[in-house]
Amino acid sequence: MSSEEAYHGDLGVIGGGVGGLGAAIIGSYKGLKVKMFEGGRYGGIVSTLYSRKIVENYPGAPSILGKRLIDEFVIQSREVQAEMINERVINVEKKGDDLIVITNEGRYKFRSIIIATGSQPAELGITGERKFKIKDRGVYNFVTDPDRFKGCNVLVVGGGDTAIDAVHEIKDKAKQIYLVHRRGSFRAAETKVNLIVKEKLAEIIYNSQIHELKGEKMLEAAVLEDVNTHLKREIEIDKCILAVGMSTNLDIFSDLGLQTEGKYIKVDKEMRTNVPGVFAIGDIATQYQLIVIAVAQGAIAAHNSFGMIRKPYWYKDEGWPEQIE
């Protein structure tokens, strides 16, 4: 293990998703010495959700596979000489004007950091959820292999794009699809929802939530509850896709004293947090879970990090906000 000084850099980017990669590219392009930390796969949720799927809503890259898009980000990061460190960040400390990133392998000191740790699938906390999620026993958060659902009775839970996309991805594989949403309408793209209704791709069960997952070794049934009447019904299923949103991990930043709101770090329009030198972008800082948003916020944060560190003539230093409104 080396000392802090041996790993000194201008900007540390925590998280190698699209936001973090975008920030690393812009920061390095502008001339900062950048190190980006990622303990898993580059691309974050895009690599998890869309590795073998078409990304349809990233402007300028029509019909591109998620894996190909991330590969392009990684290639460009290396071309501009952003250093990519495959270590997991476990804590961040502030000492004077320095920010110390602590990983499972070392300590790294920076003048500025960008938090881009993204999000991960949320848990409902219902009976059977964790039991059947492990070892391919029947519960998943998204579709990675449509063939896994071939000939199965599948319950899809959720009202967003991930749930609706799941129905479309397994429509030619599953025997029967149930789509359960706790509200009376969906927040996903209307065009895709309308196709499900028009072509009867799934039996839609509105105003209901999943209460329990049942089975011995494998998933066998689900208990649904009407949110208005609280009446329960049981349906036989083989697989369940819990597309119920995303959660964030704020624990590793607890020593920084960041201002938060719910599951998000609060930021201003320049992506600054209330802690000098610390920026936050993407899913951990905004409700808009879009690739283009995360990339744009990464560019804003990197631009302002450069201004804060190098203080070029055009940079207007108006003081760091103590509170984020």
C-alpha positions, 0 to 999 in steps of 0.5 A: 500500500502506497502513501496518499501523496503517491496517488495525488491527482486533481480530480477523483471520479467515484463511479464508472457508469456513464456519468462518471465516464463522461466526467472523466473524459471532460476533465482529462480533455481539459487537462486535469489529472483524473483518476476514476474508481470503479469496483465492478463493471464499467457502465454501471446500470447500462452494462447491467440492464442494456449490455445486449439490448439496444439503447433507444434514447441516447441522442446521436447513437441510434440502434446501439447496443449498451455494451458498444456504447460503454466500450466507446466511452471506455476507449475515449477515456483511455485516449484522453488519459484518464486513469481507470482504477478497478478498486471499490471506494469504501469511504471519503474524508475531507482534511482541510482543502484535500479530499481523501478517497479510501478504497479497499486497497489504498488512499488517494488524495485529490483537490476535487471529487465527483460522486457518480456512484449511480443506483442499484435495484431497490428491494421491496422487503417482502417475504420470499424476495431474497430467498428466490433472488439467489441462485436463479430461483425465480426472482429478478430485477430485470431481463438479461436473458429472455430465454430464461423465461421460455414457457413460464408464467411470469409476473412483472411488477412495476410501472416504469420503463424497466417493467414495460420493457421487460414485458416486450422482451419476454413476450415471445418467450413466456407462456403467460405474463401478468403485469402488476402496478400499484397505480391506475396508470403507468409512468413509462413511455405511452407508446410501449404501454399502448402496445401491451394493451392493444396486442394483449401481451400481458394481463394488466392488474392495476391498483395492486401490489405484491404481498408475498412470494411463495414456494419450496426450493423454487418460486411457485406463487405470488400473493397480490394485494389490492391497494384499495380494498386490501383483498388478496389473491394468489396466482401461480407463477414460475418467474417474477421480475421486480422492476420497482425502481432504484436505490442509492448508497449514501453510506460511504459518504457519511463522513463528508457531511453532505446535504441530502434529501431522501435517497439523493445528494442535494446539488445546485445547478453547477452540480456542487454539493454543500461540501467545497470541492465535492460534486455529485451527478447522475442517479445519486443526484437526480430523479431523471434516470437517463444516460444523456442527463448523467453524461451532461451533469458529468460534463458540468461537474468536470467543467466546474472542477477545472475552473475551481482548480485552475482558476482560468480568466473566464471562471467566476468564483462566486463562492461555494454554497454552504446550503443547497436550496 
